[in-house]
Amino acid sequence: MNMKTKKGITLIALIITIIALLILVGVTIASLTGENRNIK
């Protein structure tokens, strides 16, 4: 039971990290290309 809980938490943490990185990459690309119309 404990191992399954740790595995689930690790999987959720991995997904959250990937989503955060994708958002950062999107913001970076938008600002570099000058298409940051909605980012202040």
DRENTORKOL-3810 file (N, C-alpha, C; in nm, 4 decimals):
REM DRENTORKOL-3810
@n.u->0.0833; n.v->-0.1200; n.w->0.0000; ca.u->0.0000; ca.v->0.0000; ca.w->0.0000; c.u->0.0870; c.v->0.1254; c.w->0.0000
@n.u->0.1883; n.v->0.1252; n.w->0.0860; ca.u->0.2755; ca.v->0.2428; ca.w->0.0970; c.u->0.3527; c.v->0.2662; c.w->-0.0323
@n.u->0.4004; n.v->0.1581; n.w->-0.0943; ca.u->0.4772; ca.v->0.1701; ca.w->-0.2185; c.u->0.3892; c.v->0.2255; c.w->-0.3305
@n.u->0.2634; n.v->0.1806; n.w->-0.3351; ca.u->0.1720; ca.v->0.2291; ca.w->-0.4393; c.u->0.1449; c.v->0.3781; c.w->-0.4213
@n.u->0.1312; n.v->0.4215; n.w->-0.2971; ca.u->0.1078; ca.v->0.5634; ca.w->-0.2707; c.u->0.2273; c.v->0.6464; c.w->-0.3159
@n.u->0.3476; n.v->0.6006; n.w->-0.2838; ca.u->0.4682; ca.v->0.6732; ca.w->-0.3258; c.u->0.4773; c.v->0.6792; c.w->-0.4779
@n.u->0.4436; n.v->0.5697; n.w->-0.5436; ca.u->0.4501; ca.v->0.5662; ca.w->-0.6892; c.u->0.3518; c.v->0.6659; c.w->-0.7493
@n.u->0.2311; n.v->0.6734; n.w->-0.6927; ca.u->0.1316; ca.v->0.7675; ca.w->-0.7412; c.u->0.1756; c.v->0.9112; c.w->-0.7226
@n.u->0.2317; n.v->0.9411; n.w->-0.6061; ca.u->0.2788; ca.v->1.0772; ca.w->-0.5793; c.u->0.3923; c.v->1.1128; c.w->-0.6751
@n.u->0.4803; n.v->1.0192; n.w->-0.7010; ca.u->0.5913; ca.v->1.0434; ca.w->-0.7929; c.u->0.5397; c.v->1.0704; c.w->-0.9336
@n.u->0.4397; n.v->0.9946; n.w->-0.9758; ca.u->0.3822; ca.v->1.0119; ca.w->-1.1092; c.u->0.3156; c.v->1.1480; c.w->-1.1213
@n.u->0.2415; n.v->1.1869; n.w->-1.0181; ca.u->0.1755; ca.v->1.3181; ca.w->-1.0198; c.u->0.2800; c.v->1.4296; c.w->-1.0227
@n.u->0.3855; n.v->1.4163; n.w->-0.9430; ca.u->0.4915; ca.v->1.5172; ca.w->-0.9402; c.u->0.5585; c.v->1.5279; c.w->-1.0772
@n.u->0.5781; n.v->1.4161; n.w->-1.1437; ca.u->0.6394; ca.v->1.4158; ca.w->-1.2772; c.u->0.5502; c.v->1.4878; c.w->-1.3779
@n.u->0.4211; n.v->1.4605; n.w->-1.3732; ca.u->0.3275; ca.v->1.5250; ca.w->-1.4659; c.u->0.3234; c.v->1.6753; c.w->-1.4417
@n.u->0.3180; n.v->1.7173; n.w->-1.3150; ca.u->0.3142; ca.v->1.8595; ca.w->-1.2822; c.u->0.4421; c.v->1.9282; c.w->-1.3303
@n.u->0.5559; n.v->1.8622; n.w->-1.3123; ca.u->0.6832; ca.v->1.9191; ca.w->-1.3562; c.u->0.6860; c.v->1.9372; c.w->-1.5083
@n.u->0.6375; n.v->1.8374; n.w->-1.5810; ca.u->0.6355; ca.v->1.8461; ca.w->-1.7272; c.u->0.5445; c.v->1.9590; c.w->-1.7735
@n.u->0.4271; n.v->1.9722; n.w->-1.7102; ca.u->0.3347; ca.v->2.0801; ca.w->-1.7470; c.u->0.3981; c.v->2.2166; c.w->-1.7200
@n.u->0.4641; n.v->2.2305; n.w->-1.6040; ca.u->0.5290; ca.v->2.3580; ca.w->-1.5707; c.u->0.6375; c.v->2.3913; c.w->-1.6730
@n.u->0.7157; n.v->2.2926; n.w->-1.7127; ca.u->0.8202; ca.v->2.3161; ca.w->-1.8119; c.u->0.7611; c.v->2.3562; c.w->-1.9471
@n.u->0.6520; n.v->2.2924; n.w->-1.9863; ca.u->0.5879; ca.v->2.3277; ca.w->-2.1132; c.u->0.5376; c.v->2.4709; c.w->-2.1108
@n.u->0.4815; n.v->2.5136; n.w->-1.9972; ca.u->0.4338; ca.v->2.6518; ca.w->-1.9855; c.u->0.5522; c.v->2.7487; c.w->-1.9961
@n.u->0.6613; n.v->2.7185; n.w->-1.9276; ca.u->0.7790; ca.v->2.8055; ca.w->-1.9329; c.u->0.8358; c.v->2.8137; c.w->-2.0748
@n.u->0.8410; n.v->2.7009; n.w->-2.1429; ca.u->0.8911; ca.v->2.6999; ca.w->-2.2809; c.u->0.7998; c.v->2.7827; c.w->-2.3708
@n.u->0.6692; n.v->2.7699; n.w->-2.3518; ca.u->0.5753; ca.v->2.8474; ca.w->-2.4316; c.u->0.5916; c.v->2.9961; c.w->-2.4103
@n.u->0.6069; n.v->3.0371; n.w->-2.2854; ca.u->0.6258; ca.v->3.1791; ca.w->-2.2542; c.u->0.7571; c.v->3.2295; c.w->-2.3136
@n.u->0.8603; n.v->3.1501; n.w->-2.3018; ca.u->0.9911; ca.v->3.1896; ca.w->-2.3549; c.u->0.9868; c.v->3.2055; c.w->-2.5066
@n.u->0.9296; n.v->3.1091; n.w->-2.5758; ca.u->0.9210; ca.v->3.1162; ca.w->-2.7217; c.u->0.8352; c.v->3.2354; c.w->-2.7636
@n.u->0.7247; n.v->3.2587; n.w->-2.6929; ca.u->0.6368; ca.v->3.3703; ca.w->-2.7270; c.u->0.7103; c.v->3.5032; c.w->-2.7104
@n.u->0.7873; n.v->3.5164; n.w->-2.6028; ca.u->0.8569; ca.v->3.6437; ca.w->-2.5807; c.u->0.9725; c.v->3.6606; c.w->-2.6799
@n.u->1.0378; n.v->3.5528; n.w->-2.7168; ca.u->1.1489; ca.v->3.5616; ca.w->-2.8117; c.u->1.0994; c.v->3.5963; c.w->-2.9524
@n.u->0.9831; n.v->3.5472; n.w->-2.9884; ca.u->0.9309; ca.v->3.5748; ca.w->-3.1218; c.u->0.8513; c.v->3.7041; c.w->-3.1263
@n.u->0.8325; n.v->3.7680; n.w->-3.0105; ca.u->0.7631; ca.v->3.8943; ca.w->-3.0052; c.u->0.6124; c.v->3.8807; c.w->-3.0113
@n.u->0.5612; n.v->3.7607; n.w->-2.9860; ca.u->0.4165; ca.v->3.7392; ca.w->-2.9901; c.u->0.3605; c.v->3.7287; c.w->-2.8477
@n.u->0.4058; n.v->3.8150; n.w->-2.7607; ca.u->0.3637; ca.v->3.8086; ca.w->-2.6202; c.u->0.2514; c.v->3.9090; c.w->-2.5951
@n.u->0.1459; n.v->3.8992; n.w->-2.6707; ca.u->0.0368; ca.v->3.9969; ca.w->-2.6597; c.u->-0.0434; c.v->3.9806; c.w->-2.5315
@n.u->-0.0485; n.v->3.8595; n.w->-2.4751; ca.u->-0.1269; ca.v->3.8377; ca.w->-2.3539; c.u->-0.0400; c.v->3.8267; c.w->-2.2294
@n.u->0.0903; n.v->3.8360; n.w->-2.2435; ca.u->0.1816; ca.v->3.8207; ca.w->-2.1297; c.u->0.2303; c.v->3.9585; c.w->-2.0871
@n.u->0.2115; n.v->3.9897; n.w->-1.9596; ca.u->0.2559; ca.v->4.1216; ca.w->-1.9120; c.u->0.3684; c.v->4.1057; c.w->-1.8118
END
